[in-house]
């Protein structure tokens, strides 16, 4: 992934907008990565994937509840306390 400094990204913003249409671009500030710019299409794909994963996890939780595969919060806390001791 190509990276730019925050100053370069600011100075070359128009070019940056063109670059992110083909691949994400990292932005560094003070030598550390702080952001990634990507196209709106890539963002939409990422958001849709995240939503689909969340829905699948919720459905799995509902299936676990329906099948009786549940543990009370108190039981979980007690198990954790035992592991810490």
ChimeraX attribute file (.defattr): number of C-alpha atoms within 10 A of each C-alpha:
attribute: neighborCount
match mode: 1-to-1
recipient: residues
	/A:1	8
	/A:2	11
	/A:3	16
	/A:4	19
	/A:5	17
	/A:6	18
	/A:7	13
	/A:8	13
	/A:9	18
	/A:10	12
	/A:11	11
	/A:12	12
	/A:13	12
	/A:14	10
	/A:15	11
	/A:16	18
	/A:17	15
	/A:18	11
	/A:19	16
	/A:20	18
	/A:21	15
	/A:22	11
	/A:23	14
	/A:24	17
	/A:25	21
	/A:26	19
	/A:27	20
	/A:28	18
	/A:29	12
	/A:30	9
	/A:31	10
	/A:32	9
	/A:33	14
	/A:34	12
	/A:35	13
	/A:36	15
	/A:37	18
	/A:38	18
	/A:39	16
	/A:40	11
	/A:41	10
	/A:42	16
	/A:43	12
	/A:44	11
	/A:45	11
	/A:46	12
	/A:47	12
	/A:48	12
	/A:49	12
	/A:50	12
	/A:51	12
	/A:52	12
	/A:53	12
	/A:54	12
	/A:55	12
	/A:56	12
	/A:57	12
	/A:58	12
	/A:59	12
	/A:60	12
	/A:61	14
	/A:62	13
	/A:63	12
	/A:64	12
	/A:65	12
	/A:66	10
	/A:67	9
	/A:68	9
	/A:69	10
	/A:70	10
	/A:71	9
	/A:72	7
	/A:73	9
	/A:74	9
	/A:75	10
	/A:76	11
	/A:77	11
	/A:78	11
	/A:79	11
	/A:80	11
	/A:81	10
	/A:82	9
	/A:83	8
	/A:84	7
	/A:85	5
